[in-house]
Structures are given as C-alpha cells and as structure tokens.
Amino acid sequence: MGQPFDAPGPPGPFRPVPPPPPPPEWGPVRTTNGLAIAALVLGLIGLLACPVVGIAALVCGIMALREIDDAHGMQEGRGMAIAGLVLGAIAIVLTVAVIVFLVAVREDLDDERFDDDDPFDNEFPLPSPTTVDDPPATAFDVPTTFPAPGPPATVDPLRLDGPVDVGAPPADVPPGDVRVTTIFPGIGPPVAEAGSVVVATYTIVLRDGTVAASSGTSGPLTFTVGAGQVVAGLDEGIVGVELAEHRRIVMGADKAYGAAGSAGIPPGSPLAIEVEVLSVG
C-alpha cells in the first residue's frame, strides 16, 4: 500500500500538500574577536593622536591572540590583533624617540649657554673691568714693608664708610650767614637743641681749601649747644641735628672767628665745618 500523499486524488484544492524538506545541517558559526577590533582601533589612535594609547593596543592585541588560539578556529580577527600590536609598538617607539631627541636638544642648548670658558657669558654678563692705579692685593701679593703710622682717620662708627671730603666755603657767603647742608641723614627725629650735649667728629676747611683742624688729630668735639663753647656758626648750625647725621655748616667770618682769627685761621675767614654726630645727651 502506498503513502497517503502518493495516492491519486481528485484534482484541485482538495489535494494534500507535501511538507517542506528539512533544513540543511549548518556547521558552528565563527565570530570576530572583540579584543582584536579594540587592539586595531587603539593602535590607530595611539599612532595618530595619543601615543600613550599604544600601550593599551599592545595589551588588547596580546589578549586577543590568546583568545583566538583558545577558540580553536571558532574566532576570527588574528590579522586585526597583529595590526593593533604593530601600530601600538610604532606609537610607543616614536614617542620614546621624540623624548630622546628633545632631551638631547635641551642639553646642547645648555652647553652653548653655559660655556666652560665663560659660564656666565649669556645669562649674567659681567661688567667691563675698570682701570685702577693700584690693583688690590691678592693672597700671593703680601707687602713686606709697611708705612709709618699716621694720625687716625675720621670714620663714622655707624656708617663705617669713612669721612667725606669737605669743600671750601664759597666766596660769596655773607659775613653773618650760616648755611646748613645734610650730607647723610641721621636716624630718628631732630634731637639737638639748646642745652644738649653733642659729641661729634669735625673737619674745618678754609676758603683756599686748607684743612685748618679736624677730629682726626684732636679727637671728637664735645660741647653744649647754645653755651658759647664753640663759634656761633657751629652753635646755630648744629640745632636740630639728628643722631648719626652728617652735616656741612658754612658760615661767614662774623659767625666764625671774626676779624681776630685764631690759630691756623686767618682773620676774616669764612669757614666750612663738616660734623658727624656720634651722640646727643
């Protein structure tokens, strides 16, 4: 007896339709490894934009090759993984080469800037040497003879820069004038007034520039302001002086020694007296 579908039947829509044939048997499906794709993308980014990403491309490429080998032919992407490895390695090598080049250029610039012969030629130019009559003594230039001692010099104990040369008084100073000039200001407010005891160094210069007297030979001068112990010009010109002030007082003949003059000072001489106040009491 034949199959039901083989039996003849009436033609038309009432005839049975045979079932479709079974689907063919397909083999296992191969997939593309995701890490291989990531390795390729990261390698391109590392080469073109950010070299640091090349390290990630190396890591992803190595892991992708391991997964592809473990899949036994079920995964694809070996070429992409290898390409990612190569691109990442190139990015890293180029980065290292650029860093080495920049370091070498920086060292060359430093060598040119600080030359061994003149290390401060560019950055710190030295002033041109000045001509001096007597060059300073060195450790190997020690004098064997010494001059005879002379009178002590007038030195400011506070400033320690030595005395300042006093010029001669001007020719047009009136006999009764007293002119005061501050050479170096003192410290604090004015302290000298009538009745104050002043201790000061001094230098007296005549009209022709001759030094008539100074504290370098006789020691500092001590006097009471306004007591008439010194010439009138000094008595008046010292008022208001500050401690440690360096002051120049120019006075006419009537405010100095007048027509009588004094030892070493001709009659009718105007004077210039430089004083430097050591103390005021």
C-alpha positions in Angstrom: 0.0 0.0 0.0 1.4 3.4 -1.0 1.9 6.6 1.1 -1.2 8.7 1.6 0.3 11.5 -0.4 1.1 9.3 -3.3 -2.5 8.1 -3.7 -4.2 9.7 -6.5 -7.0 12.0 -5.6 -9.3 14.5 -7.0 -7.6 17.4 -8.7 -7.9 20.9 -7.3 -7.6 22.4 -3.9 -8.6 19.3 -2.1 -5.4 17.5 -2.9 -3.0 17.3 0.2 0.3 19.4 0.1 3.5 17.6 1.0 5.6 19.0 4.0 8.7 21.1 3.2 12.1 19.4 3.2 14.1 19.5 6.4 16.7 22.4 6.7 20.3 21.5 5.9 22.6 20.9 8.8 24.9 24.1 9.3 28.3 24.0 11.0 29.3 26.1 14.0 29.3 29.9 13.4 32.7 31.7 13.6 32.8 35.1 15.3 35.2 38.1 15.3 37.1 38.6 18.5 36.2 41.9 20.1 39.7 42.4 21.7 41.2 42.2 18.2 38.9 45.0 17.0 39.8 47.1 20.1 43.5 46.5 19.5 43.3 47.8 15.9 41.3 50.9 16.9 43.5 51.7 19.9 46.6 51.2 17.7 45.3 53.7 15.2 44.5 56.2 17.9 47.9 55.8 19.5 49.7 56.3 16.2 47.7 59.4 15.1 46.6 61.1 18.3 47.7 59.9 21.7 50.8 57.7 21.9 50.0 56.5 25.4 47.0 54.6 24.0 49.6 52.4 22.1 50.2 50.6 25.4 46.5 49.7 25.6 46.7 48.5 22.0 49.6 46.1 22.9 47.7 44.7 25.8 44.5 44.2 23.8 46.4 42.6 20.9 48.1 40.1 23.1 44.9 39.1 24.9 43.1 38.8 21.5 45.7 36.4 20.1 45.4 34.2 23.2 41.6 34.1 23.0 41.7 33.3 19.2 44.2 30.4 19.9 42.0 29.1 22.7 38.9 29.2 20.4 40.4 26.5 18.1 39.3 28.2 14.9 35.9 29.5 16.1 37.1 33.1 16.3 38.5 35.4 13.7 40.5 38.6 13.9 44.1 37.5 14.1 45.1 40.0 11.5 43.4 42.8 13.3 45.1 41.8 16.6 48.5 41.7 14.9 47.9 45.1 13.2 46.9 46.6 16.6 50.2 45.2 18.1 52.3 46.7 15.3 50.6 50.1 15.4 50.8 50.3 19.2 54.5 49.4 19.1 55.2 52.0 16.5 53.4 54.7 18.5 55.5 53.8 21.6 58.8 53.7 19.7 58.1 57.1 18.1 57.2 58.6 21.4 60.5 57.4 23.0 62.4 58.7 20.0 60.9 62.2 20.3 61.6 62.4 24.0 65.2 61.4 23.5 65.6 64.0 20.7 64.1 66.8 22.9 66.4 65.9 25.8 69.5 65.9 23.5 68.5 69.3 22.1 68.0 70.7 25.6 71.4 69.5 26.7 73.0 71.1 23.6 71.3 74.4 24.3 72.5 74.3 27.9 76.1 73.5 26.8 76.0 76.5 24.5 74.5 78.8 27.1 77.0 77.9 29.9 80.3 77.6 28.1 83.2 76.2 30.0 85.4 79.3 29.3 82.8 81.9 30.3 79.9 80.2 32.1 78.0 83.5 32.7 78.5 85.0 29.2 74.9 84.9 28.2 72.8 84.8 31.3 74.9 87.0 33.6 77.1 89.4 31.7 80.0 90.7 33.8 80.7 94.4 33.9 83.7 95.6 32.0 86.8 95.9 34.1 87.8 99.4 35.3 91.2 100.8 35.2 92.7 101.4 38.7 96.0 102.8 39.7 96.7 100.3 42.4 95.1 96.8 42.0 94.0 95.1 45.2 96.4 92.8 46.8 95.9 89.1 46.5 96.7 86.2 48.8 100.1 85.9 46.9 100.8 89.7 46.9 101.6 90.4 50.6 103.6 93.6 51.2 106.9 93.2 53.1 107.2 96.8 54.2 104.7 99.0 55.9 104.4 102.8 56.1 104.9 104.7 59.3 101.7 105.1 61.3 100.0 108.5 60.8 97.1 110.3 62.5 93.9 108.3 62.9 91.3 108.8 60.2 87.8 110.1 60.9 85.5 107.1 60.5 81.8 107.1 61.1 81.2 104.3 63.7 77.7 103.8 62.5 78.1 104.0 58.7 81.7 102.8 58.5 82.2 104.4 55.1 84.9 106.9 56.1 84.8 110.7 56.0 83.5 112.7 53.1 85.8 115.4 51.6 84.7 118.9 52.7 84.9 121.6 50.0 86.0 125.1 50.7 83.3 127.7 51.6 82.0 129.8 48.7 83.5 133.2 48.2 80.1 135.0 48.2 78.9 133.9 51.7 78.0 137.0 53.6 79.8 137.6 56.9 76.7 136.9 59.1 75.3 133.9 57.2 75.0 130.3 58.4 74.2 127.7 55.7 73.4 124.1 56.6 73.5 121.1 54.2 72.8 117.5 55.2 75.3 115.1 53.6 73.8 111.9 55.1 70.5 111.9 57.1 70.6 110.6 60.6 68.2 108.3 62.5 65.1 109.4 64.3 63.7 112.9 64.8 65.9 116.0 65.4 67.3 115.8 68.9 69.9 118.6 69.3 68.6 121.8 70.9 69.8 124.5 73.3 71.4 122.8 76.3 72.0 119.4 74.6 75.5 118.0 74.9 76.7 116.9 71.5 79.7 114.7 70.7 80.7 114.9 67.0 83.6 114.5 64.6 84.5 117.6 62.7 86.6 119.0 59.8 87.3 122.8 59.4 88.2 124.0 55.9 89.3 127.5 54.9 88.5 129.5 51.8 91.5 128.2 49.9 90.7 124.5 50.7 93.2 124.1 53.5 92.1 121.9 56.4 92.6 124.1 59.4 91.6 121.5 62.1 89.9 118.1 62.4 89.0 115.5 64.9 91.4 113.2 63.1 94.2 114.8 65.1 92.5 116.1 68.2 89.6 113.7 68.7 85.9 114.2 68.6 84.4 117.5 69.8 82.2 117.7 72.9 80.2 120.9 73.6 76.9 122.1 74.9 74.6 123.7 72.3 74.0 127.4 72.9 76.5 127.7 75.7 79.1 129.7 73.6 81.7 126.9 73.8 82.2 126.9 70.0 81.9 129.5 67.3 78.5 131.0 66.8 78.0 129.4 63.3 78.5 125.9 64.7 76.3 126.7 67.7 73.5 127.8 65.4 74.0 125.2 62.6 74.0 122.2 65.0 70.5 122.9 66.2 68.0 120.2 65.0 70.7 117.7 64.0 69.8 114.0 64.2 71.8 111.2 65.8 74.4 110.0 63.3 73.6 112.8 60.8 76.4 114.0 58.6 76.1 117.8 58.2 78.0 120.6 56.5 77.8 124.0 58.0 79.1 127.0 56.0 79.4 130.3 57.9 80.6 133.8 57.2 83.5 135.4 59.0 81.3 137.1 61.7 79.9 133.7 62.6 83.3 132.1 62.8 86.4 133.7 64.4 85.7 137.2 63.0 88.4 139.8 62.5 90.6 138.4 65.2 91.1 135.0 63.7 92.6 132.0 65.6 95.5 129.5 65.5 95.7 128.4 61.9 92.7 130.5 60.8 93.4 134.0 59.3 91.3 137.0 60.3 88.1 137.5 58.5 87.9 134.0 57.1 84.7 132.2 56.2 84.6 128.5 57.2 83.1 125.2 56.2 82.7 122.8 59.0 81.6 119.2 58.5 80.3 117.5 61.6 79.1 114.0 62.2 77.1 113.5 65.4 78.1 110.5 67.5 75.8 111.1 70.4 73.4 113.7 71.9 72.8 113.9 75.6 
